[in-house]
Amino acid sequence: MKSSEIREMTVVEITKKLEEERVSLFNLSIRKNSTRVGKPHEFKAIRRGIARMETILKQKEVKA
């Protein structure tokens, strides 16, 4: 998800999407521990997406 797309979202939508991404990362790590992961680059993409959302969320909170 691009930063511009995240900036267009409301705080509630960002929070909801952030929780979904955290659950996705957790499930991916569980799958990694039990079997082989087909796309290991997903870890990096999900972590970066979470960081983007947290950064933009913090900027919106400071702005308000």
C-alpha positions as CSV (number, residue, x, y, z in Angstrom):
1,M,0.0,0.0,0.0
2,K,1.4,3.4,-1.0
3,S,1.8,6.3,1.4
4,S,-0.6,8.4,-0.7
5,E,-3.3,5.8,-0.4
6,I,-2.8,5.7,3.4
7,R,-2.9,9.4,3.7
8,E,-6.4,9.5,2.1
9,M,-7.7,7.1,4.7
10,T,-9.3,8.2,8.0
11,V,-7.7,7.5,11.4
12,V,-10.2,4.7,12.0
13,E,-9.6,3.1,8.7
14,I,-5.8,3.2,9.2
15,T,-6.2,1.6,12.7
16,K,-8.4,-1.2,11.3
17,K,-5.9,-1.8,8.4
18,L,-3.0,-1.7,10.8
19,E,-4.6,-4.5,12.9
20,E,-5.3,-6.6,9.8
21,E,-1.6,-6.3,8.8
22,R,-0.4,-7.2,12.2
23,V,-2.6,-10.3,12.2
24,S,-1.3,-11.1,8.7
25,L,2.3,-10.8,9.8
26,F,1.6,-13.0,12.8
27,N,0.0,-15.7,10.7
28,L,2.9,-15.5,8.2
29,S,5.4,-16.0,11.0
30,I,3.4,-19.0,12.3
31,R,3.4,-20.5,8.8
32,K,7.2,-19.9,8.6
33,N,7.8,-21.8,11.8
34,S,5.7,-24.8,10.8
35,T,6.4,-25.0,7.1
36,R,8.2,-23.3,4.3
37,V,7.0,-20.0,3.2
38,G,6.5,-19.6,-0.6
39,K,7.2,-15.9,-0.7
40,P,9.7,-14.8,2.0
41,H,9.7,-11.2,0.7
42,E,6.2,-10.8,2.1
43,F,7.7,-10.3,5.6
44,K,9.6,-7.2,4.5
45,A,6.6,-5.8,2.6
46,I,4.2,-6.3,5.5
47,R,6.7,-4.8,8.1
48,R,7.3,-1.8,5.9
49,G,3.5,-1.3,5.4
50,I,3.0,-1.4,9.1
51,A,5.7,1.2,9.7
52,R,4.2,3.5,7.0
53,M,0.8,3.2,8.6
54,E,2.1,3.9,12.1
55,T,4.1,6.9,10.9
56,I,1.2,8.5,9.0
57,L,-1.2,7.7,12.0
58,K,1.2,9.5,14.3
59,Q,1.5,12.5,11.9
60,K,-2.3,12.7,11.8
61,E,-2.6,12.6,15.6
62,V,0.0,15.3,16.1
63,K,-1.7,17.5,13.4
64,A,-5.0,17.2,15.2
